[in-house]
Amino acid sequence: MGLFSVPGAREELARLRPVLDEIVAVRADAAELAAAVHSGDRTSLGGLPELKAAQARLDELMTVVQRTGAELKGFAPLLVDFPADLDGVPVLLCWLEGDEGVDWYHRADLGFAGRRRLP
């Protein structure tokens, strides 16, 4: 897939927000269900069938994100990177769960540790 511009990444994030919000909600349910299934405790969310359904839904939602050309790099917390080019340098525009928008980037070769605020 192609590269994102900063405005393009911001637009794509806006379209993806309902999907990302659902990932966060289903992720929490799956964690609770997995803990209950593992320990043998009960939860109002259900049991193994509901856990399997939550896992399947998470897979579907993650596929939706990846089909846009964005890269889902982290799951808890969510980290979404948008491949881009800034002044001839390959970068990843990044959104971390809790960020308001796409306001950060890092060079592709440095990873998250090199994360900087967009100019």
C-alpha positions, 0 to 999 in steps of 0.5 A: 500500500502507499504512504500516508500524508499527515492529513491522510493519516489523520483522516484515516484515524478518524474513520478508524476510531469506532473500530479502535474503540471496539477493539479496546472494549472487546479486548477488556471483555476477552481479558476478563473472560480468559481470566475466568476460564483459566481460573474456573471462576464465573463472570457475567460475560460468559465462558469459553464460547464467549471468549472464542467469539471475542477472540474472533471479533478481535481478529476481524477488527484488527484485519479492518485496521490493517486493510487500510495500510496502517500497521497495528503495532501494539495491542495493549495499549493499541499502537497504530503506525501509518507509513509516511515520508517526511522530508525524504525520510521514511517515518511512521506517523503514530497514534498510541491509545490515549492520544487525541490524534496523529501528532507523533512520528518516529523514523522507521529505523528507530522504532517507538523509542525515537518518537517525536512530536510532529512539527 
